[in-house]
Amino acid sequence: MAGNPRNGRPYRRRVERLRAQRLPCWIWGHNIGYELDARHPLSFTLDHLVPLSRGGGLLGLTNTRPAHRRCNCSRGNRTPAP
């Protein structure tokens, strides 16, 4: 039985690379609290431009972006307007 790919080494590396860049939230445009607890609404999460549930890639450089937890959750599995 395969494990959760989000727990794999490549996924963790991608998360750490984005964390190190300290980019703003791609949805809202404001700074992310990279030092905040992961449960905080303004903490960092890895967001997928094309959601995994809609066929997006797990680790693609063009499909992953930094986002606030709140922004990522409120966006759900919608895709951006073309």
trRosetta pair geometry for C-beta under 8 A, 3 or more apart (Angstrom, degrees):
i j d omega theta_ij theta_ji phi_ij phi_ji
2 5 7.7 5 152 -56 116 81
3 7 5.8 -77 144 63 119 123
3 8 7.3 143 89 -64 112 85
4 7 4.6 76 79 2 97 107
4 8 7.8 -150 102 -25 57 80
5 8 5.2 -30 -160 -2 52 124
5 11 6.2 129 145 -43 70 135
5 58 5.5 -51 120 -135 133 166
6 11 5.1 -171 -146 175 38 164
6 58 7.2 -138 -77 -157 69 118
7 11 7.0 39 25 61 10 137
7 12 7.7 18 -172 -48 33 105
8 11 4.9 94 62 10 79 104
8 12 7.0 -147 99 -4 40 90
9 12 5.7 -58 -144 39 32 110
9 13 6.2 35 157 -22 67 105
10 13 5.6 -53 -148 34 31 113
10 14 6.5 33 154 -20 64 104
10 59 5.6 -34 140 -95 111 161
11 14 5.8 -54 -151 34 32 111
11 15 6.5 33 151 -18 65 105
11 58 6.5 -58 -93 155 105 114
11 59 6.2 -120 -93 -83 62 108
12 15 5.6 -53 -149 36 34 114
12 16 6.3 31 154 -17 66 107
13 16 5.8 -58 -148 39 31 109
13 17 6.4 34 154 -22 66 104
14 17 5.7 -50 -147 33 31 112
14 18 6.6 26 156 -13 63 105
14 46 7.0 75 117 -130 103 149
14 59 5.1 -156 -52 -144 157 93
14 64 6.1 43 165 85 127 171
15 18 6.1 -60 -152 39 29 106
15 19 6.2 33 151 -22 65 109
15 46 5.3 -90 -103 -49 85 133
16 19 5.4 -50 -143 36 34 117
16 20 6.3 38 157 -24 65 104
17 20 5.8 -55 -150 32 29 112
17 21 6.9 28 152 -20 61 105
18 21 5.8 -55 -155 31 36 113
18 23 6.9 -67 -168 25 79 113
18 44 7.7 162 116 -175 106 127
18 46 6.3 126 48 -103 156 93
18 64 6.8 -109 -62 134 143 113
18 65 7.8 144 -136 -169 138 21
18 66 5.0 170 170 -65 118 100
19 22 7.3 25 169 -66 41 58
19 34 6.0 126 -156 -148 83 120
19 44 6.1 104 -105 137 85 167
19 66 7.8 141 -78 -106 42 124
21 66 7.5 -154 75 -28 109 140
22 32 7.6 -158 -159 57 58 99
22 34 5.9 -74 -116 -30 84 151
23 26 7.4 20 131 -57 122 84
23 32 7.5 34 88 12 51 121
23 66 4.9 145 72 35 102 137
24 28 7.8 -114 159 81 100 75
24 29 5.7 26 133 -174 135 35
24 30 5.9 -173 -162 101 112 15
24 31 5.4 -69 -110 -86 88 39
24 32 6.4 157 -142 -16 38 84
24 66 7.5 151 98 91 20 118
25 28 4.5 17 96 45 132 91
25 29 6.3 -51 75 -2 82 16
25 30 5.7 6 29 56 113 64
25 31 7.7 44 -6 111 85 4
25 32 5.4 125 -53 -66 82 98
25 66 6.5 -108 -105 116 42 82
25 67 5.0 66 -146 -139 87 49
25 68 4.7 -23 -97 -18 140 86
25 71 5.5 111 -173 18 135 159
26 29 7.7 32 -151 -73 17 51
26 47 6.9 -142 47 61 115 130
26 65 4.0 -38 7 167 153 135
26 66 6.4 124 -18 63 95 59
26 67 5.9 -64 36 -78 83 84
27 47 7.1 15 -34 52 115 176
27 67 5.3 45 0 -130 112 112
27 68 7.4 -102 52 29 114 87
27 71 4.1 163 69 174 141 133
27 72 7.4 -172 -8 -64 146 52
27 75 6.2 -118 -115 -56 148 135
28 67 7.9 106 9 -149 91 79
28 68 6.4 -5 19 9 133 123
28 71 5.2 -124 -23 -89 109 140
30 68 7.5 11 71 -42 100 129
32 42 6.8 180 -148 166 54 74
32 43 7.2 54 179 -178 94 23
32 44 4.9 81 155 -82 136 79
32 66 6.0 -107 -15 154 158 118
32 67 7.6 144 -94 153 132 12
32 68 5.8 -163 -115 -79 90 71
33 36 3.7 49 122 -17 119 121
33 40 6.4 -52 82 104 136 139
33 42 4.6 67 9 115 117 100
33 43 5.5 -62 79 -94 95 50
33 44 7.4 -139 75 -30 50 75
34 43 7.6 98 -114 -154 21 65
34 44 5.2 32 -111 -32 64 130
36 40 4.0 -81 160 50 126 149
36 42 6.1 91 9 84 169 81
36 43 4.1 -131 88 -88 112 91
36 44 7.7 147 52 -1 94 72
37 40 5.0 110 63 -22 77 101
37 43 6.4 -93 84 -74 39 147
38 43 5.5 -173 -129 131 28 156
38 44 7.9 -58 -117 62 69 70
38 45 8.0 96 -158 -80 83 82
38 69 7.5 119 177 -74 55 138
39 43 7.2 66 50 15 22 146
39 69 7.6 130 -167 -168 21 176
40 43 4.2 107 65 -31 91 106
40 69 6.8 140 90 24 48 138
41 68 6.6 30 150 163 63 110
41 69 5.5 -130 -146 74 33 104
41 70 3.9 42 -175 -54 96 113
42 68 5.1 -41 -136 -141 46 118
42 69 7.1 -62 -18 30 8 90
42 70 6.6 -12 -70 3 50 117
43 68 7.1 104 55 -152 31 64
43 69 5.1 26 60 -19 82 118
44 66 6.0 -43 -145 -156 97 102
44 67 7.7 113 -154 67 51 37
44 68 7.6 -63 -95 -108 30 37
44 69 7.6 39 77 -43 12 82
45 66 7.7 133 70 -158 40 54
45 67 5.5 -37 68 74 88 84
45 68 7.1 31 20 141 96 17
45 69 4.8 106 -25 -91 124 63
45 72 4.6 -82 81 3 136 161
46 64 5.5 -17 -173 -160 102 110
46 65 7.7 134 -162 67 56 33
46 66 7.0 -45 -105 -101 50 49
46 67 7.6 86 -161 27 9 87
47 64 7.1 140 75 -155 44 55
47 65 5.1 -34 69 70 96 85
47 66 7.2 67 18 167 94 8
47 67 3.8 39 -21 3 132 134
47 71 7.5 -53 -68 104 150 98
47 72 4.6 -145 -89 -110 108 104
47 75 7.2 49 -149 55 132 147
48 51 5.4 114 88 -111 114 36
48 52 5.8 84 53 -36 170 75
48 56 4.7 133 162 115 123 148
48 57 7.8 -172 -147 70 118 48
48 58 7.7 -58 -99 -126 134 31
48 63 5.4 5 -155 157 80 95
48 64 6.0 -32 -100 -95 61 62
48 65 7.8 152 -99 22 14 79
49 56 6.7 170 70 -132 64 140
49 62 7.2 -61 28 142 145 63
49 63 5.0 -127 36 -147 98 52
49 64 7.4 -106 -9 -54 86 16
49 65 6.0 82 -58 -8 89 117
49 79 7.5 51 153 -144 63 78
49 80 6.6 -42 -164 0 85 116
50 54 5.7 -116 177 88 82 109
50 55 6.6 -42 149 80 122 72
50 56 3.2 165 97 -85 85 109
50 57 7.6 57 68 14 110 63
50 63 5.7 -61 35 -135 88 108
50 79 5.8 12 -116 -116 64 112
51 54 4.7 76 65 15 88 102
51 56 5.4 152 77 11 16 129
51 76 7.8 -24 -83 133 151 54
51 77 4.0 -153 97 -146 178 78
51 78 7.6 89 -23 40 129 20
51 79 6.9 -117 2 -72 90 76
52 55 7.8 154 -170 19 31 7
52 56 5.3 -83 -78 64 37 92
52 58 6.4 41 -105 -88 116 69
53 77 4.8 -32 56 -137 128 144
54 77 6.1 147 -26 172 107 104
54 79 6.3 -108 94 -54 167 114
56 60 7.6 -121 177 31 80 124
56 63 5.1 157 -174 -162 105 134
57 60 3.8 75 81 -18 135 115
57 63 4.8 145 56 27 90 159
59 63 7.7 78 91 65 17 110
59 64 6.6 -23 -154 -29 33 137
60 63 3.8 62 70 17 111 109
60 64 6.5 157 74 -10 56 88
61 64 6.9 -63 -132 39 22 95
67 71 4.8 -125 -180 84 106 115
67 72 4.3 127 102 -60 132 96
67 75 7.7 -61 -170 8 159 139
68 71 4.3 89 56 6 91 103
68 72 6.7 -161 85 -7 46 86
69 72 5.8 -60 -147 39 28 112
69 73 6.2 24 158 -16 65 110
70 73 6.0 -60 -147 39 26 108
70 74 6.2 18 160 -14 64 111
71 74 6.0 -60 -143 40 27 105
71 75 6.2 28 158 -22 64 109
72 75 6.0 -58 -150 33 26 111
73 76 7.3 26 172 -67 37 56
75 78 5.7 -120 177 49 72 98
